[in-house]
Amino acid sequence: MAMVNLNHHSGSAYDFFVSLYVLHHADEFGLRPSWAAGVRSRLPADQREFLDRAQRFLRVPLTWLDSLSQDQRSAPEMLAALAGLPAGERLQALHLPFDPLPGLKEVLTGIAARGSWDAADLDTVRAAYARRHLALRSEDLQALCAAWAQPAAFGEHYLRALNTYYQVFFREEEERILPVLENGLEQARALASRLPVAEAVEILSRGVQLPQLDELTELELVPSYWASPLIFFGRTGPRRAVFLYGVRSGPAGLVPGDAVPDGLVQTLKALADPTRLRILRYLAQQPLTPGQLARRLRLRAPTVVHHLRELRLAGLVQVALQAEGEKRYALRRNAVDELHPLLDQFLSGRQDEAEEDLAGQPGGEIE
């Protein structure tokens, strides 16, 4: 592997956008949809509906966030930086990554220039996303093209909705998670100082192996409370990338004051299924792809992928992302070993003490 220069950054701006993504894709992160809907309901109806449409195609704008200076990476300063952009330029800054999908930038800027789109534009956008195995529904495509047809109007409405979201929810959330982010940053620095980059990334991600590391000379490591237990990774330059790793501890949940910790519930639910137990037994023997598991289990591949997602959310499997886009899974034995202590801490009433001890430790794995 080529020498990779690691940079450590922290800032609530990342979690601001990650939290928006999670609240609109709650099932992907094991979050109760009813609670996510309750948070979104704090916004005025028109802004809530606007954000719902925007989040159908917008993701975490890693390229734009990476372009900000360190003192602009708090949520308030980020919003000020976004307000400093002309309204018509905000959508492109937030939507297009460093390496946009082939043909996507050309067709979207064409839509912006004409103020309209046609069936051929929809087909081009759909095909561009499909090249990276990203499927957009028809309503998502319509929302995307409508935004690009009026980029200035979108930029004004989106910034207004973001400011409201900060006031009604994220300002208080920011205060809650900042200490955990700072602690997670220091934990990651300590980890990276004594381990090879690939090994540090695998621990921080709770089991993800990234072949893209071989192509990088610079990697930005950024702690995120809301990303746990998953990650966000994106190229932001020819040989540069940003990696958001989760720092929410195993017992802690996104919902403040939860009586039962989300991490414990996810793990127990993942294990309380005969198919998932069979998957774990196979993965304990050797790493396998979803297709190989499907043949052994005699199940459809989408069914196996669903079960693997539940196991990944519970932190029970590790995944290696192959260069050709294929994923290979293996059992994370240490996650199984950690289950009994977590359950014992909860049953004995030592949950609060455990959360204080684990706060900021990525996946609860750093010693």
Secondary structure, DSSP 8 states (H G I E B T S, - for coil): ----EEEE---HHHHHHHHHHHHHSGGGGT--HHHHHHHHTTS-HHHHHHHHHHTTT----HHHHHHS-GGG-SHHHHHHHHHHS-HHHHHHHHH--SS--TTHHHHHHHHHHHT---HHHHHHHHHHHHTTT----HHHHHHHHHHHHSHHHHHHHHHHHHHHHIIIIIHHHHHHHHHHHHHHHHHHHHHHHHS-HHHHHHHHTTSEE-GGGGG-SEEEEEEESTTTTS-EEEEEETTEEEEEEE---SS--SSTT-SS-HHHHHHHHHHS-HHHHHHHHHHHHS-B-HHHHHHHHT--HHHHHHHHHHHHHTT-EEEEE-TTS-EEEEE-HHHHHHHHHHHHHHHTT-HHHHHHHHTT-GGG---
